[in-house]
Amino acid sequence: MENTVELKSFQFAVRIVKLCKHLRGTKKEYTLSKQLLRSGTSIGANVAEAQQAQSRPDFISKLNIALKEAAETSYWLRLLQATDYLTQAEFQSVFSDCTELEKLLTSIIKQLKSNK
């Protein structure tokens, strides 16, 4: 994995898997963590899929899907924190990584769209 967004999205997915294991194991929370697991790991999966895009528009489309999944992940994290499943420290740590991914994806997509 040589590119930054692919590496960061993979590392984020690993964090999400571990967080969901924690939520299920210690907090006995299954419903929200399932949603978080799905969207949080989907970011990296879509970035990886984009690497095999058939065209520039296909590449941009896959990155847009990854961005949407990052926004959804942000929502689930905020909900878990607001309902006391995540401490402020736990939330802040993973939320800042999610925000960083959103900014990175947004920047890449904007750059690709402006360099037609």
BAKOL-278309 format. One record per atom (N, C-alpha, C): x, y, z; residue in three letters. Coordinates in nm, 3 decimals, m for minus. Last residue first. Example, Ala and Ser with C-alpha at 12.3 -4.5 7.8 and 13.67 -1.06 7.14 Angstrom:
# BAKOL-278309
+---------+---------+---------+-----+
|      xx |      yy |      zz | res |
+---------+---------+---------+-----+
|   1.285 |  m0.225 |   0.708 | SER |
|   1.367 |  m0.106 |   0.714 | SER |
|   1.290 |   0.003 |   0.787 | SER |
|   1.319 |  m0.569 |   0.780 | ALA |
|   1.230 |  m0.450 |   0.780 | ALA |
|   1.320 |  m0.330 |   0.780 | ALA |
+---------+---------+---------+-----+
//
This chain:
# BAKOL-278309
+---------+---------+---------+-----+
|      xx |      yy |      zz | res |
+---------+---------+---------+-----+
|  m0.962 |   1.816 |  m1.517 | LYS |
|  m1.027 |   1.734 |  m1.620 | LYS |
|  m0.946 |   1.723 |  m1.745 | LYS |
|  m0.901 |   1.895 |  m1.248 | ASN |
|  m0.798 |   1.861 |  m1.347 | ASN |
|  m0.854 |   1.773 |  m1.458 | ASN |
|  m1.117 |   1.914 |  m1.080 | SER |
|  m1.066 |   2.039 |  m1.138 | SER |
|  m0.960 |   2.014 |  m1.246 | SER |
|  m1.158 |   1.652 |  m0.999 | LYS |
|  m1.263 |   1.719 |  m1.078 | LYS |
|  m1.212 |   1.847 |  m1.143 | LYS |
|  m0.927 |   1.605 |  m0.850 | LEU |
|  m0.953 |   1.525 |  m0.971 | LEU |
|  m1.057 |   1.593 |  m1.062 | LEU |
|  m0.962 |   1.787 |  m0.640 | GLN |
|  m0.847 |   1.799 |  m0.729 | GLN |
|  m0.869 |   1.724 |  m0.861 | GLN |
|  m1.193 |   1.685 |  m0.520 | LYS |
|  m1.193 |   1.821 |  m0.577 | LYS |
|  m1.079 |   1.839 |  m0.676 | LYS |
|  m1.094 |   1.433 |  m0.438 | ILE |
|  m1.206 |   1.442 |  m0.533 | ILE |
|  m1.209 |   1.580 |  m0.599 | ILE |
|  m0.894 |   1.509 |  m0.255 | ILE |
|  m0.860 |   1.430 |  m0.374 | ILE |
|  m0.968 |   1.444 |  m0.480 | ILE |
|  m1.049 |   1.648 |  m0.062 | SER |
|  m0.941 |   1.715 |  m0.134 | SER |
|  m0.905 |   1.641 |  m0.263 | SER |
|  m1.217 |   1.443 |   0.029 | THR |
|  m1.274 |   1.563 |  m0.032 | THR |
|  m1.169 |   1.636 |  m0.116 | THR |
|  m1.027 |   1.269 |   0.142 | LEU |
|  m1.108 |   1.226 |   0.028 | LEU |
|  m1.167 |   1.346 |  m0.045 | LEU |
|  m0.931 |   1.435 |   0.351 | LEU |
|  m0.841 |   1.382 |   0.250 | LEU |
|  m0.917 |   1.340 |   0.124 | LEU |
|  m1.163 |   1.479 |   0.502 | LYS |
|  m1.092 |   1.592 |   0.442 | LYS |
|  m1.000 |   1.546 |   0.329 | LYS |
|  m1.222 |   1.214 |   0.581 | GLU |
|  m1.319 |   1.293 |   0.505 | GLU |
|  m1.250 |   1.409 |   0.432 | GLU |
|  m0.991 |   1.154 |   0.730 | LEU |
|  m1.021 |   1.079 |   0.607 | LEU |
|  m1.120 |   1.156 |   0.520 | LEU |
|  m1.025 |   1.336 |   0.942 | GLU |
|  m0.906 |   1.345 |   0.858 | GLU |
|  m0.929 |   1.272 |   0.724 | GLU |
|  m1.258 |   1.232 |   1.055 | THR |
|  m1.259 |   1.367 |   0.997 | THR |
|  m1.141 |   1.387 |   0.903 | THR |
|  m1.155 |   0.991 |   1.152 | CYS |
|  m1.262 |   0.990 |   1.053 | CYS |
|  m1.268 |   1.124 |   0.980 | CYS |
|  m0.973 |   1.084 |   1.342 | ASP |
|  m0.925 |   1.004 |   1.227 | ASP |
|  m1.028 |   1.002 |   1.115 | ASP |
|  m1.150 |   1.206 |   1.517 | SER |
|  m1.050 |   1.290 |   1.447 | SER |
|  m0.991 |   1.215 |   1.328 | SER |
|  m1.289 |   0.984 |   1.610 | PHE |
|  m1.360 |   1.083 |   1.531 | PHE |
|  m1.261 |   1.172 |   1.454 | PHE |
|  m1.102 |   0.853 |   1.768 | VAL |
|  m1.145 |   0.789 |   1.643 | VAL |
|  m1.217 |   0.888 |   1.552 | VAL |
|  m1.063 |   1.053 |   1.973 | SER |
|  m0.953 |   0.987 |   1.904 | SER |
|  m0.996 |   0.931 |   1.768 | SER |
|  m1.317 |   1.120 |   2.067 | GLN |
|  m1.232 |   1.221 |   2.006 | GLN |
|  m1.121 |   1.159 |   1.922 | GLN |
|  m1.412 |   0.873 |   2.180 | PHE |
|  m1.478 |   0.938 |   2.067 | PHE |
|  m1.382 |   1.031 |   1.994 | PHE |
|  m1.237 |   0.837 |   2.394 | GLU |
|  m1.249 |   0.734 |   2.289 | GLU |
|  m1.307 |   0.797 |   2.162 | GLU |
|  m1.291 |   1.076 |   2.538 | ALA |
|  m1.156 |   1.047 |   2.488 | ALA |
|  m1.159 |   0.943 |   2.376 | ALA |
|  m1.562 |   1.049 |   2.602 | GLN |
|  m1.518 |   1.164 |   2.522 | GLN |
|  m1.381 |   1.137 |   2.461 | GLN |
|  m1.662 |   0.706 |   2.556 | THR |
|  m1.619 |   0.819 |   2.639 | THR |
|  m1.577 |   0.932 |   2.546 | THR |
|  m1.945 |   0.560 |   2.408 | LEU |
|  m1.805 |   0.599 |   2.394 | LEU |
|  m1.776 |   0.713 |   2.490 | LEU |
|  m2.199 |   0.535 |   2.494 | TYR |
|  m2.128 |   0.410 |   2.465 | TYR |
|  m1.979 |   0.436 |   2.447 | TYR |
|  m2.355 |   0.765 |   2.536 | ASP |
|  m2.263 |   0.719 |   2.641 | ASP |
|  m2.203 |   0.580 |   2.618 | ASP |
|  m2.484 |   0.878 |   2.329 | THR |
|  m2.560 |   0.781 |   2.409 | THR |
|  m2.473 |   0.709 |   2.511 | THR |
|  m2.293 |   1.031 |   2.206 | ALA |
|  m2.408 |   1.100 |   2.266 | ALA |
|  m2.491 |   1.007 |   2.355 | ALA |
|  m2.128 |   0.832 |   2.099 | GLN |
|  m2.077 |   0.920 |   2.205 | GLN |
|  m2.193 |   0.987 |   2.279 | GLN |
|  m2.296 |   0.719 |   1.909 | LEU |
|  m2.242 |   0.635 |   2.016 | LEU |
|  m2.188 |   0.719 |   2.131 | LEU |
|  m2.333 |   0.946 |   1.745 | LEU |
|  m2.447 |   0.885 |   1.815 | LEU |
|  m2.400 |   0.798 |   1.931 | LEU |
|  m2.077 |   0.985 |   1.643 | ARG |
|  m2.140 |   1.091 |   1.723 | ARG |
|  m2.257 |   1.035 |   1.805 | ARG |
|  m2.048 |   0.743 |   1.503 | LEU |
|  m1.958 |   0.776 |   1.613 | LEU |
|  m2.018 |   0.882 |   1.704 | LEU |
|  m2.248 |   0.771 |   1.311 | TRP |
|  m2.258 |   0.662 |   1.409 | TRP |
|  m2.166 |   0.688 |   1.528 | TRP |
|  m2.143 |   0.998 |   1.168 | TYR |
|  m2.275 |   1.000 |   1.233 | TYR |
|  m2.285 |   0.894 |   1.343 | TYR |
|  m1.905 |   0.895 |   1.067 | SER |
|  m1.902 |   1.010 |   1.157 | SER |
|  m2.033 |   1.020 |   1.235 | SER |
|  m2.011 |   0.709 |   0.890 | THR |
|  m1.932 |   0.664 |   1.006 | THR |
|  m1.925 |   0.774 |   1.111 | THR |
|  m2.119 |   0.881 |   0.700 | GLU |
|  m2.207 |   0.794 |   0.778 | GLU |
|  m2.137 |   0.744 |   0.904 | GLU |
|  m1.883 |   0.993 |   0.601 | ALA |
|  m1.984 |   1.080 |   0.663 | ALA |
|  m2.080 |   0.998 |   0.749 | ALA |
|  m1.768 |   0.763 |   0.494 | ALA |
|  m1.699 |   0.833 |   0.602 | ALA |
|  m1.796 |   0.926 |   0.676 | ALA |
|  m1.949 |   0.707 |   0.292 | GLU |
|  m1.935 |   0.611 |   0.402 | GLU |
|  m1.864 |   0.675 |   0.522 | GLU |
|  m1.897 |   0.925 |   0.127 | LYS |
|  m2.030 |   0.910 |   0.187 | LYS |
|  m2.025 |   0.813 |   0.306 | LYS |
|  m1.633 |   0.861 |   0.055 | LEU |
|  m1.661 |   0.984 |   0.129 | LEU |
|  m1.797 |   0.978 |   0.197 | LEU |
|  m1.677 |   0.629 |  m0.094 | ALA |
|  m1.594 |   0.623 |   0.027 | ALA |
|  m1.620 |   0.745 |   0.115 | ALA |
|  m1.818 |   0.744 |  m0.304 | ILE |
|  m1.885 |   0.646 |  m0.218 | ILE |
|  m1.808 |   0.633 |  m0.087 | ILE |
|  m1.614 |   0.898 |  m0.413 | ASN |
|  m1.733 |   0.965 |  m0.359 | ASN |
|  m1.811 |   0.871 |  m0.268 | ASN |
|  m1.446 |   0.698 |  m0.504 | LEU |
|  m1.400 |   0.783 |  m0.395 | LEU |
|  m1.515 |   0.861 |  m0.332 | LEU |
|  m1.610 |   0.600 |  m0.709 | LYS |
|  m1.574 |   0.512 |  m0.596 | LYS |
|  m1.524 |   0.594 |  m0.477 | LYS |
|  m1.614 |   0.829 |  m0.878 | SER |
|  m1.737 |   0.774 |  m0.821 | SER |
|  m1.709 |   0.686 |  m0.700 | SER |
|  m1.348 |   0.848 |  m0.956 | ILE |
|  m1.408 |   0.956 |  m0.877 | ILE |
|  m1.535 |   0.906 |  m0.807 | ILE |
|  m1.334 |   0.609 |  m1.107 | PHE |
|  m1.244 |   0.632 |  m0.994 | PHE |
|  m1.304 |   0.737 |  m0.899 | PHE |
|  m1.519 |   0.665 |  m1.308 | ASP |
|  m1.542 |   0.550 |  m1.219 | ASP |
|  m1.458 |   0.565 |  m1.092 | ASP |
|  m1.392 |   0.881 |  m1.438 | PRO |
|  m1.521 |   0.900 |  m1.370 | PRO |
|  m1.555 |   0.786 |  m1.272 | PRO |
|  m1.157 |   0.736 |  m1.527 | ARG |
|  m1.146 |   0.846 |  m1.431 | ARG |
|  m1.280 |   0.873 |  m1.362 | ARG |
|  m1.223 |   0.379 |  m1.534 | SER |
|  m1.206 |   0.511 |  m1.596 | SER |
|  m1.192 |   0.616 |  m1.486 | SER |
|  m1.228 |   0.154 |  m1.386 | GLN |
|  m1.218 |   0.137 |  m1.531 | GLN |
|  m1.194 |   0.268 |  m1.604 | GLN |
|  m1.041 |   0.107 |  m1.082 | ALA |
|  m1.146 |   0.173 |  m1.161 | ALA |
|  m1.120 |   0.159 |  m1.311 | ALA |
|  m0.886 |   0.003 |  m0.887 | GLN |
|  m0.908 |  m0.079 |  m1.005 | GLN |
|  m1.016 |  m0.020 |  m1.096 | GLN |
|  m0.894 |   0.183 |  m0.685 | GLN |
|  m0.763 |   0.157 |  m0.746 | GLN |
|  m0.775 |   0.074 |  m0.874 | GLN |
|  m1.150 |   0.162 |  m0.590 | ALA |
|  m1.119 |   0.274 |  m0.680 | ALA |
|  m0.986 |   0.252 |  m0.751 | ALA |
|  m1.125 |  m0.044 |  m0.409 | GLU |
|  m1.195 |  m0.070 |  m0.535 | GLU |
|  m1.165 |   0.040 |  m0.637 | GLU |
|  m1.000 |   0.095 |  m0.202 | ALA |
|  m0.929 |  m0.016 |  m0.269 | ALA |
|  m0.993 |  m0.046 |  m0.405 | ALA |
|  m1.208 |   0.267 |  m0.137 | VAL |
|  m1.080 |   0.324 |  m0.182 | VAL |
|  m1.001 |   0.216 |  m0.257 | VAL |
|  m1.394 |   0.079 |  m0.052 | ASN |
|  m1.422 |   0.159 |  m0.171 | ASN |
|  m1.297 |   0.227 |  m0.226 | ASN |
|  m1.264 |  m0.019 |   0.174 | ALA |
|  m1.300 |  m0.111 |   0.067 | ALA |
|  m1.328 |  m0.034 |  m0.063 | ALA |
|  m1.245 |   0.208 |   0.337 | GLY |
|  m1.124 |   0.149 |   0.279 | GLY |
|  m1.154 |   0.055 |   0.164 | GLY |
|  m1.524 |   0.235 |   0.391 | ILE |
|  m1.443 |   0.346 |   0.339 | ILE |
|  m1.321 |   0.289 |   0.266 | ILE |
|  m1.619 |   0.007 |   0.513 | SER |
|  m1.652 |   0.030 |   0.372 | SER |
|  m1.570 |   0.142 |   0.309 | SER |
|  m1.566 |   0.022 |   0.776 | THR |
|  m1.477 |  m0.062 |   0.696 | THR |
|  m1.503 |  m0.044 |   0.547 | THR |
|  m1.769 |   0.199 |   0.856 | GLY |
|  m1.629 |   0.230 |   0.883 | GLY |
|  m1.530 |   0.147 |   0.804 | GLY |
|  m2.012 |   0.072 |   0.788 | SER |
|  m1.972 |   0.195 |   0.720 | SER |
|  m1.823 |   0.226 |   0.737 | SER |
|  m1.998 |  m0.167 |   0.948 | ARG |
|  m2.027 |  m0.170 |   0.805 | ARG |
|  m1.976 |  m0.045 |   0.735 | ARG |
|  m1.948 |  m0.072 |   1.207 | LEU |
|  m1.856 |  m0.168 |   1.143 | LEU |
|  m1.874 |  m0.168 |   0.992 | LEU |
|  m2.176 |   0.084 |   1.251 | LEU |
|  m2.043 |   0.146 |   1.250 | LEU |
|  m1.942 |   0.056 |   1.179 | LEU |
|  m2.371 |  m0.115 |   1.253 | GLN |
|  m2.377 |  m0.008 |   1.153 | GLN |
|  m2.240 |   0.060 |   1.137 | GLN |
|  m2.284 |  m0.258 |   1.475 | LYS |
|  m2.293 |  m0.326 |   1.345 | LYS |
|  m2.297 |  m0.223 |   1.232 | LYS |
|  m2.311 |  m0.072 |   1.677 | SER |
|  m2.176 |  m0.114 |   1.639 | SER |
|  m2.176 |  m0.189 |   1.506 | SER |
|  m2.586 |  m0.055 |   1.701 | LEU |
|  m2.512 |   0.059 |   1.648 | LEU |
|  m2.372 |   0.019 |   1.602 | LEU |
|  m2.632 |  m0.329 |   1.796 | THR |
|  m2.703 |  m0.269 |   1.683 | THR |
|  m2.623 |  m0.154 |   1.621 | THR |
|  m2.478 |  m0.402 |   2.024 | TYR |
|  m2.469 |  m0.477 |   1.899 | TYR |
|  m2.527 |  m0.403 |   1.778 | TYR |
|  m2.318 |  m0.376 |   2.323 | GLU |
|  m2.390 |  m0.296 |   2.224 | GLU |
|  m2.370 |  m0.361 |   2.088 | GLU |
|  m2.179 |  m0.452 |   2.552 | LYS |
|  m2.291 |  m0.535 |   2.503 | LYS |
|  m2.380 |  m0.456 |   2.406 | LYS |
|  m1.950 |  m0.339 |   2.636 | LYS |
|  m2.072 |  m0.258 |   2.651 | LYS |
|  m2.198 |  m0.335 |   2.610 | LYS |
|  m1.755 |  m0.534 |   2.589 | THR |
|  m1.765 |  m0.472 |   2.721 | THR |
|  m1.895 |  m0.395 |   2.742 | THR |
|  m1.807 |  m0.650 |   2.330 | GLY |
|  m1.756 |  m0.728 |   2.441 | GLY |
|  m1.779 |  m0.665 |   2.577 | GLY |
|  m1.902 |  m0.448 |   2.163 | ARG |
|  m1.980 |  m0.572 |   2.179 | ARG |
|  m1.938 |  m0.648 |   2.304 | ARG |
|  m1.703 |  m0.255 |   2.186 | LEU |
|  m1.842 |  m0.220 |   2.214 | LEU |
|  m1.928 |  m0.345 |   2.239 | LEU |
|  m1.476 |  m0.406 |   2.104 | HIS |
|  m1.483 |  m0.349 |   2.239 | HIS |
|  m1.629 |  m0.319 |   2.277 | HIS |
|  m1.544 |  m0.453 |   1.839 | LYS |
|  m1.522 |  m0.567 |   1.929 | LYS |
|  m1.533 |  m0.522 |   2.074 | LYS |
|  m1.547 |  m0.189 |   1.752 | CYS |
|  m1.672 |  m0.265 |   1.753 | CYS |
|  m1.660 |  m0.390 |   1.841 | CYS |
|  m1.274 |  m0.128 |   1.774 | LEU |
|  m1.371 |  m0.053 |   1.852 | LEU |
|  m1.503 |  m0.131 |   1.862 | LEU |
|  m1.167 |  m0.305 |   1.584 | LYS |
|  m1.131 |  m0.319 |   1.726 | LYS |
|  m1.230 |  m0.246 |   1.816 | LYS |
|  m1.284 |  m0.199 |   1.352 | VAL |
|  m1.307 |  m0.339 |   1.389 | VAL |
|  m1.278 |  m0.359 |   1.538 | VAL |
|  m1.173 |   0.060 |   1.360 | ILE |
|  m1.318 |   0.042 |   1.369 | ILE |
|  m1.351 |  m0.101 |   1.411 | ILE |
|  m0.899 |   0.009 |   1.321 | ARG |
|  m0.946 |   0.073 |   1.445 | ARG |
|  m1.096 |   0.050 |   1.467 | ARG |
|  m0.914 |  m0.096 |   1.063 | VAL |
|  m0.863 |  m0.179 |   1.172 | VAL |
|  m0.910 |  m0.122 |   1.306 | VAL |
|  m1.001 |   0.131 |   0.926 | ALA |
|  m1.086 |   0.012 |   0.930 | ALA |
|  m1.044 |  m0.081 |   1.043 | ALA |
|  m0.774 |   0.293 |   0.954 | PHE |
|  m0.900 |   0.333 |   1.017 | PHE |
|  m0.994 |   0.213 |   1.029 | PHE |
|  m0.595 |   0.154 |   0.793 | GLN |
|  m0.567 |   0.167 |   0.936 | GLN |
|  m0.693 |   0.207 |   1.013 | GLN |
|  m0.728 |   0.196 |   0.547 | PHE |
|  m0.708 |   0.060 |   0.599 | PHE |
|  m0.684 |   0.065 |   0.750 | PHE |
|  m0.711 |   0.471 |   0.522 | SER |
|  m0.845 |   0.410 |   0.529 | SER |
|  m0.836 |   0.266 |   0.579 | SER |
|  m0.432 |   0.507 |   0.512 | LYS |
|  m0.509 |   0.565 |   0.623 | LYS |
|  m0.648 |   0.502 |   0.634 | LYS |
|  m0.371 |   0.368 |   0.268 | LEU |
|  m0.312 |   0.329 |   0.396 | LEU |
|  m0.395 |   0.378 |   0.513 | LEU |
|  m0.522 |   0.516 |   0.083 | GLU |
|  m0.543 |   0.373 |   0.096 | GLU |
|  m0.489 |   0.324 |   0.231 | GLU |
|  m0.417 |   0.771 |   0.113 | VAL |
|  m0.559 |   0.748 |   0.143 | VAL |
|  m0.588 |   0.599 |   0.160 | VAL |
|  m0.140 |   0.728 |   0.039 | THR |
|  m0.181 |   0.774 |   0.172 | THR |
|  m0.326 |   0.742 |   0.204 | THR |
|  m0.015 |   0.441 |  m0.136 | ASN |
|  m0.077 |   0.573 |  m0.131 | ASN |
|  m0.143 |   0.602 |   0.004 | ASN |
|   0.098 |   0.187 |  m0.112 | GLU |
|   0.185 |   0.302 |  m0.114 | GLU |
|   0.112 |   0.434 |  m0.103 | GLU |
|   0.085 |  m0.118 |   0.000 | MET |
|   0.000 |   0.000 |   0.000 | MET |
|   0.089 |   0.123 |   0.000 | MET |
+---------+---------+---------+-----+
//
